[in-house]
Amino acid sequence: MTRLSTLRKFIFALLLSLPLILHAQPANETKPSKPYRLLTSGKQFTIKSSKEIRQLLVWTASGHRIIEQRELNESNYSFRLEVKEKYFFMMVQLSDGKVFTEKIGIP
């Protein structure tokens, strides 16, 4: 008898929490656009931003840092990747403090 009562309480609690679970992540949420563009030409990369770039960090998929620039304070920055890897990660921090990361693939 107590097992059935416990099961009913559990099902009741689950049904009450179901709307909260389903509403946790809206399906049509759009990401805000990035205030910079990454232009590529082979292994040459240029970042053009509408705000000043404060920091730039580029590292390989295995975790090795390739570029680490602090206090850039420029809206455009170019660099060349000479490492023989296919995937890199880039972190850009802008003058307003916002940080953006993205994965870069080189053919």
C-alpha positions as CSV (number, residue, x, y, z in Angstrom):
1,M,0.0,0.0,0.0
2,T,2.8,2.5,0.8
3,R,4.6,1.6,-2.4
4,L,1.5,2.6,-4.4
5,S,1.2,5.8,-2.5
6,T,4.8,6.7,-3.1
7,L,4.5,6.0,-6.8
8,R,1.4,8.2,-7.0
9,K,3.3,11.1,-5.3
10,F,6.2,10.7,-7.6
11,I,4.0,10.7,-10.7
12,F,2.1,13.7,-9.4
13,A,5.3,15.6,-8.7
14,L,6.6,14.7,-12.2
15,L,3.4,16.0,-13.9
16,L,3.6,19.2,-11.9
17,S,7.2,19.8,-13.0
18,L,6.7,18.8,-16.6
19,P,5.9,22.4,-17.8
20,L,9.0,23.7,-16.2
21,I,11.2,21.0,-17.8
22,L,9.7,21.6,-21.3
23,H,10.1,25.4,-21.0
24,A,13.7,25.2,-19.9
25,Q,15.2,25.8,-23.4
26,P,13.2,27.6,-26.0
27,A,13.5,26.1,-29.5
28,N,13.6,29.3,-31.4
29,E,16.3,31.1,-29.5
30,T,18.7,32.9,-31.8
31,K,22.3,33.7,-31.0
32,P,23.3,37.4,-31.1
33,S,25.5,38.2,-34.1
34,K,29.2,38.7,-33.6
35,P,30.5,42.2,-33.8
36,Y,33.5,41.0,-35.8
37,R,34.2,39.0,-39.0
38,L,37.0,36.5,-39.6
39,L,38.3,36.6,-43.1
40,T,40.6,33.8,-44.3
41,S,42.9,33.3,-47.3
42,G,44.7,30.0,-46.9
43,K,46.6,30.2,-43.6
44,Q,46.3,34.0,-43.4
45,F,43.6,35.3,-41.1
46,T,42.2,38.8,-40.6
47,I,39.8,39.8,-37.9
48,K,37.8,43.0,-38.7
49,S,35.7,44.3,-35.8
50,S,33.3,47.1,-35.2
51,K,34.8,47.4,-31.7
52,E,38.4,47.4,-30.5
53,I,39.9,44.0,-29.9
54,R,41.4,43.8,-26.4
55,Q,42.7,40.2,-26.4
56,L,43.2,37.4,-28.9
57,L,44.1,33.8,-28.2
58,V,44.5,31.0,-30.8
59,W,45.2,27.4,-29.8
60,T,45.3,24.0,-31.5
61,A,42.8,21.2,-30.9
62,S,45.6,19.5,-28.8
63,G,45.8,22.5,-26.5
64,H,49.0,24.3,-27.7
65,R,48.8,28.1,-27.7
66,I,49.8,29.5,-31.1
67,I,48.9,33.2,-30.6
68,E,48.4,35.1,-27.4
69,Q,48.0,38.9,-27.8
70,R,47.0,41.1,-24.9
71,E,46.1,44.8,-25.0
72,L,45.8,45.0,-28.8
73,N,43.3,47.9,-28.8
74,E,42.9,47.6,-32.6
75,S,39.8,47.0,-34.7
76,N,41.7,45.0,-37.3
77,Y,44.3,42.3,-36.7
78,S,46.0,39.9,-39.1
79,F,47.9,36.7,-38.4
80,R,49.3,33.7,-40.2
81,L,49.1,30.1,-38.9
82,E,52.1,28.0,-39.8
83,V,51.3,24.9,-37.7
84,K,50.3,21.7,-39.5
85,E,47.0,21.1,-37.9
86,K,43.5,21.2,-39.3
87,Y,41.5,22.7,-36.4
88,F,42.1,25.6,-34.2
89,F,40.1,27.5,-31.6
90,M,40.0,31.3,-31.3
91,M,39.0,33.5,-28.4
92,V,38.4,37.2,-29.0
93,Q,37.8,39.6,-26.1
94,L,36.5,43.1,-27.2
95,S,36.9,46.4,-25.5
96,D,33.4,46.1,-23.9
97,G,34.5,42.9,-22.1
98,K,32.5,40.5,-24.2
99,V,34.3,37.3,-25.1
100,F,33.6,35.2,-28.2
101,T,35.0,31.8,-29.1
102,E,34.9,29.9,-32.3
103,K,36.4,26.8,-34.0
104,I,38.5,27.4,-37.1
105,G,39.0,24.7,-39.8
106,I,41.8,24.8,-42.3
107,P,41.3,22.8,-45.5
